[in-house]
């Protein structure tokens, strides 16, 4: 079978689809942990969020950064997040 050339636009589209799948997982996790409820009364540090949700701080920080990059949450100074 002859190898077909890969078009860059198809590679970009696949990357875009896979990125969105990862983002959906982040949204699902944030919903399960009730992150929006935790931030309803004001900004909180990632340490406080991790403690209140019984989560791993490092992993939660990655999720929150991803969601902030999409405008779902806002990252403030000193690893603090807000709605």
C-alpha distance (Angstrom), angle and dihedral (degrees) to the residues before:
residue distance angle dihedral
X1 . . .
X2 3.78 . .
X3 3.79 116.5 .
X4 3.79 112.1 -118.2
X5 3.80 120.6 -137.4
X6 3.79 115.1 -108.4
X7 3.78 115.5 -123.6
X8 3.84 113.5 -140.0
X9 3.81 92.4 -136.1
X10 3.82 90.1 59.1
X11 3.79 91.3 49.8
X12 3.80 90.4 50.3
X13 3.81 91.9 48.2
X14 3.82 91.7 51.4
X15 3.80 90.5 49.5
X16 3.81 89.3 50.1
X17 3.82 92.3 51.2
X18 3.80 93.0 47.9
X19 3.81 91.1 48.1
X20 3.79 90.6 53.9
X21 3.80 90.7 50.6
X22 3.80 89.5 54.8
X23 3.80 90.2 48.6
X24 3.81 91.1 52.4
X25 3.80 88.3 56.0
X26 3.81 89.9 52.3
X27 3.81 91.7 50.4
X28 3.80 90.4 48.5
X29 3.80 91.8 51.1
X30 3.81 93.0 47.1
X31 3.80 89.8 50.3
X32 3.81 92.9 48.7
X33 3.82 89.9 50.5
X34 3.83 92.2 46.5
X35 3.79 90.9 -127.5
X36 3.81 93.5 162.0
X37 3.81 89.7 54.4
X38 3.81 89.7 49.8
X39 3.82 90.1 53.8
X40 3.81 96.3 41.9
X41 3.81 93.3 97.4
X42 3.78 96.2 44.5
X43 3.81 145.3 -59.3
X44 3.80 120.8 -39.3
X45 3.77 134.9 -168.8
X46 3.76 119.2 -111.5
X47 3.82 87.7 -113.5
X48 3.80 91.6 58.1
X49 3.81 92.3 45.0
X50 3.79 92.0 49.7
X51 3.80 91.9 48.7
X52 3.81 94.2 46.8
X53 3.81 93.3 47.2
X54 3.83 95.2 39.2
X55 3.81 89.2 -122.5
X56 3.77 136.7 143.6
X57 3.81 105.1 -94.6
X58 3.81 96.4 -144.9
X59 3.80 94.2 49.4
X60 3.80 93.4 43.2
X61 3.80 89.5 51.3
X62 3.81 91.0 56.0
X63 3.80 90.4 50.3
X64 3.79 92.8 47.8
X65 3.81 92.1 48.4
X66 3.79 90.3 51.7
X67 3.79 92.0 49.7
X68 3.80 91.3 45.5
X69 3.79 91.0 52.6
X70 3.81 87.4 58.7
X71 3.81 93.5 47.9
X72 3.81 96.0 -109.5
X73 3.80 92.7 117.7
X74 3.79 131.3 9.0
X75 3.78 123.2 -122.0
X76 3.78 113.1 -145.6
X77 3.81 128.6 -177.6
X78 3.81 123.4 -53.6
X79 3.81 96.6 22.8
X80 3.78 92.0 -59.9
X81 3.80 122.1 148.5
X82 3.80 134.6 -159.3
X83 3.78 139.0 178.4
